[in-house]
């Protein structure tokens, strides 16, 4: 919801319904605070539109009104991805009202947003990322920095290794507590989207970096349960984690902009290129639908051609040697 939307009066009949739906998302669906806040903003903006359009009741909200609202937001500059999110929230809200018997049909169900052009975040080459991580870890192991500076650099190294080793989302890593990664563990359980638990693997380099960080963390945390803490001993924010990744990339000469989702996408792509196991990658990423995994991963043409040659019974593209 924009600042202008926030200043508009909302439809009185929608306010208690929105509050009830947000409680449903928080306590029954167990959605994250970030998702609930986004739903609240979008539903309040729609409520303000209904008030402006003088809609008298829930049953007067029809497909034409929803379509007009989406068109108005599109004209206002909202991007297709945001319109898709907005429509998804509206469909869920109206579906909830339908289940409660307040409306007979979902007016948002058949409304379509402008076509969404999905783009893939760029992947960091496996050799480039691996060599940079190895150099950084070797430099830290050799010492030379002051104790406080080295502690924070081991923290950053452990964050990046864990992001890449487990394919974690930013929110998943930020919410991790130290108790989840006891010494020696090579698997950890995390709470993913919708508080759905999944197990992720911790590779040997990530485990080494964590084992270096954990004792140093104890001198900073002072009762804070978070795995990754600031110099003041408080849980690092998502913004701070993203900034530390950017600084790490510059300090270690990675040569590309580094952010959490780029590491997650690189994790998925590198695994798929090596294994070809889309279902396995889906499980490791914690995706509910295979189509989501396909968005995050891509194979280069040479690999696709090799798969074709190996798998298709009549795909041999080179003539057989004459006998």
N, C-alpha and C positions, 0 to 999 in steps of 0.2 A: 504494500500500500504506500502510495506516495504521500508527501507532506500535504499536498492539496487534498487528497482523498481523506486524510486523517481529520481535516477541518470540516468535512461535509457531514451533515446529520445522517444517521443510519436508519434503516427501516426497523421500527420498534418490534414488529412481529418476528423478525429474524434474530434479534439479539439473544433471547433465551435459547433458541435452537442452535445457534452457533456455539454458545457456552456449553450446552449439553454435548454437542458433537466433539468439541475439543477435549472434554473430559473422557469421552469414549476413546479418542485417539491416545490420550495420555495413559489411562488406567486399564483399558481393555486391550487395545492394540499395542500398548507400550512403545509408542513411537518416541523418537528422541526429542528433546526440547527444541532443537533446531527445526525439525520437521513440523512440530506443533506450532511454533512461532510463525513459520511460513504459511501454514494453513490459516492461522488467525488473521494474518495480514490480508491474504487473498479473499477470505470470506467477508471480512469487514469492508473491503473495497467493493465487493459485489453488493453488500448490504447498502452501502452509500449510493450505488447506482440505482438500486431498486427504490430507494427513498426519493431520489431525484426524478425517477420515472413515475412516481406516485403509484407504485404497485401496492394494492391494499392487503394482500394476504399471500400465504405460501402457495395456495392453489392457483393463483393468478400468474405465477411464474411459469412461462411456457418456453418451448423451443425457440420461438421467434425472439423472445426477450434475451435468452442466453446467447443466441447468435449475434444479436445487436450489441450485446455487451462485449463479446470477444472482438467484434469488428471495431468497436470504439477503442478498445485497448490497443488493437493493432495500429489504428490510425494515430494513436497517441505515442507510438514508437516502441511498444513492447515487442521484444524479439520472439520469433516462433518457438524457441525452447521454453521461454517463460509462459507463452500462451498455452503450450501443451501442459505445463505444470499446473497452470491455473484451471484449465479444463478438467484435469485429473482430480483436483481437489473439489471442484464443483460437482463432478459426477459422484464422488464418494459421499459428499454431503447430502446430495439429493437421494442417493441410494439408501442412506441411513434414514431419511425422512419417509421414503417409500416402505422400508421394512417396518417402520413404526406406524404405518397405516395413515399417515397424514396426507400423502398424495398417491395417486393411482399409477403414475408413470414417471420415469426420470426424464425431465426436460433437457438435461445436458447430454443424454446418452448418444444422440445422433449428431450432435454439433461437432464439427471438425475444425481444427486449427489449421493455419497455413502449413504447407508442407515443410517438414523439418529436415534440413540438410545436416546429416550427422557427419562430423569430422573427427578424425582420430588424432589424439594428442601424439606428438612426435616421440618416437622411441629412441632411447640412448643405446648405441651399439653395445652389445654384450662385452666385447673385448675392452672398449673404452671405459665402460663403467667398472668392470672388474679390475682392470689395471689401476685405475685411479683409487679405488677402495683399498687395494693391496698396498699401494704406495703410502697412502695416508695412515693406514694401520701400522705399517713398518716404521714410519717416521715417529709416530706416537710411542711405539714400543721402545724406540731408541732413546726416548726422553729428550731432555734439553730445555723444555719449557718450564716456567715456574709452576708450582703445585696447583694453584687455583686455575691457571690457564689450561693446564693439561687436563684437569678434571672436567672442565667444560668441553674441551675438545674430544675427550673420550665419550662424553655424553652425546655429542653431535655424531660421532662415528657410530655409536651404538644405535642411535635413532635411524640413521641412513641404512645401516646394515639390516636392521629389523624391518624397515619399510620394504626393502628389496627382497629380503629372505622370505618374508611371509605374505607379500602382496597386500599389506595393510592399507586401509583407508586412513586419512588424517584423523578423523574422530576416534577411530579404533585405537590408534597409537597414543593419542593425547589422553584417553581415558584409562589407559593401562596403569595398574598399580604394581609396585615392586614385588608384592607377594605372588604375582602371576608368573614371575620368571625366576624362580628359585635356582640357585647354582646347579649347573649340570643339565637342566631341562633342555630337551631338544624339541619339545612340543609345548605349545601354550594354548589355553582356551581364552577366546576373546568374545565380547558381546558386539555383534555386528549390527547391521540395520535392523530396526524393529526389535532390538534386544535378542536377536536370534544368535545363539551360541555356535561357534565353529572352532575347530582346532586348526592352528597354523604351525608350520614347521620352522624351526630355528636352525639355520645352517651353521657350520663350524665357525666361519669368520664372525657371524653375528653373535654366536655364543661367546667367542673370545672377547669381543668388544663389550658385551654386557658384563662379563666377569671382571673386566677392568673398570667399568663404570660403577657397578654396585657398591663396592667398598668406598669409593670416592663420594657416591651419593649420600652415604650415611653421615658424612661430615657436614652436609648441606641441608638434608631433609628435616631433621629435628621433629619427628612425629608426623610429617606429611606422608601419606601413603603412596603418592604418585610415583611412578617409575622415573619419569623425566621431570626434574625440577630446575628452577632458575637458580641463579647465584644467591638469591634471597631465601631459597628453600621452599618456594611455592610451586604448584603445578604449572608447567609451561602452558601458555595459551596456544590455540591453533595458529594464530598469527605469528607468535614467537617461534614456533616450530618451523613454519614456512620460511621465516627470515633466516633462521639458523642454517637451513638447507641451502639457501641462496649464498650465504657467506662461506659455507663449507666448499661449495662448488668453485667459488672464486679463489679461495685460499689454496685449493689443491689442483687448480688448473684443469678442471673438467672441460671447460670450453663451451658449455651449454647452460642455459637457464635450468635450474633444478627446482622442482616442486613435488610435493607428495604424490599427486596423481600421475605425474610422469614416471615416477618410480614404480607405482602399481601397474601402470600400463606396460612398462618395460618388463616387469616380472612376468606378466601374463604372456606377452609376445615371445619372450625368450623361451619360456616353458613350452609354448605351443610349437615353436619352430623346432625345438629339440625332440619333442615327444609326439606331436600330432594328436594328442589326447585332449580333445575339446571338453569332454565330460569331466575329466580329471581337473582341468584348469578351472572349469565352472565351480567345482566343489571347493577348490582352494581359494577362489575369489569370494565365495559366499553368495553367488548369484542364484536367485530363485529360478530364473529362466535362461535357457541356453542362448536365446537371441541377444540377451544383454552381454554375455561373454563374447559373442561374435562381434559386437561393436568395439570392444576393448582390444581385440586381437586381430592381427592380419599376418598373412604369409606372403613372402615375396614370390614373384613369378617363377623363379628357378626352382624353389621348393615345390610349388604346385605342379610344375612340369615333372619333377622327380617322383612325386607321389603318383601322378598319372601313369608314368612309365612303369612304376613298380606294381601298381594295384590293378590296372585295367587288363583283362585277359588278352585283348587284341590291340594294346596300346603301343606295341613296339614300333618306335619311329625310325629306328636305324635298320637297314636291311641286314638279314642274317648272313653270316659268312657262307659262301657256297661250299658244299661238301663234295 
